[in-house]
Structure formats: structure tokens, C-alpha cells
Amino acid sequence: MLNDGFTMIQYSIYVRICKSNYSAKAHIKYIKKIIPLKGEVRILKLTDKVYNSMEILRSFEKTNEERLRVQTVIEF
């Protein structure tokens, strides 16, 4: 998935920004083709407004975190 433009934001959790629902559907179609036997993928599509309202809570200060530029649709 990393080779298809996904970013791992947590172990086994990947995110990809898509500019449109059409683009999101194309990536979902691709993932369906490459999913391993007995594999499981869950996809959650979010608008940029919902994604940007996410709160990150941690007990330590993290430095050099890459902020994703959100367009319209996020795939998980």
C-alpha cells in the first residue's frame, strides 16, 4: 500500500488522500485486486472537514510529524 501513495499513520493503519470520490473508488478497486487471501481491509471515507477535526492525544511531545495535506476524501 505504501507503493500506492498510502502513508502509515499507525501500525496497520494507512491513510491516502484522494481529490474526489471517483479517485477513491479507483483506489478501492485496486485494493480489492491486491488483498491477500484471508486478508481484511476496512475502508472509511472522510471529508477533509471531519479528518481535520481529529484530535491526537499523547503523553509525550512528538517532533517532526508530517502533516498530511487533506483534499476531499481520505481512505483508511
Residue pairs with C-beta under 8 A, 6 or more apart in sequence:
1 14
1 16
1 31
2 8
2 14
4 16
4 27
4 30
5 16
6 14
6 15
6 16
6 75
7 14
7 15
7 16
7 66
7 68
8 14
9 15
13 76
14 76
15 68
15 74
15 75
15 76
16 27
16 74
16 75
17 68
17 69
17 70
17 71
17 73
17 74
18 24
18 27
18 71
18 72
18 73
18 74
18 75
19 71
19 72
19 73
20 72
20 73
21 45
21 72
21 73
23 73
24 45
24 73
24 75
27 75
28 43
28 75
31 41
31 43
35 41
42 76
43 75
43 76
44 74
44 75
44 76
45 73
45 74
45 75
46 73
46 74
46 76
47 72
47 73
48 70
48 71
48 72
48 74
51 70
51 74
52 70
